[in-house]
Amino acid sequence: MSDPLIGKNAEELKRRITMLIDDSTNNWAKIAFYSDPNVAHILDLVYGRWEQNNRKGLPIDYATIDELRILVHAAEKYKNAGPEVVSRLMFSSEETDIINTSSKKKKKSFIKRLLGL
């Protein structure tokens, strides 16, 4: 099966993420998207690049085309999410944290950077 995102440029992918998540009235979709471990990892990388470039532009401008495609796939996956999806993600994340305590430090670091602390 062919990926429908192949051939899309970065601006199209950014618009799709914005439409599906940022502009959505479904707050569960937003929570699910930003709670996804793959999304969190990509955003951590993107924010790191953004900071290395003196915070010029928007953080999303520093995502690679492949990272944008992954983010669009996640946005599509969670666009209709409800509380059950968020609960599943939260419990899954807690289990991972118990196994891998370093991920807690990474999450705290990401949140601190996100908030500018």
HELIX and SHEET records of a PDB file:
HELIX    1   1 ALA A   10  ILE A   17  1                                   8    
HELIX    2   2 THR A   18  ASP A   22  3                                   5    
HELIX    3   3 ASN A   27  SER A   35  1                                   9    
HELIX    4   4 PRO A   37  GLN A   52  1                                  16    
HELIX    5   5 PRO A   59  TYR A   62  5                                   4    
HELIX    6   6 ILE A   65  TYR A   78  1                                  14    
HELIX    7   7 PRO A   83  ILE A   99  1                                  17    
HELIX    8   8 SER A  102  LEU A  115  1                                  14    
END                                                                             
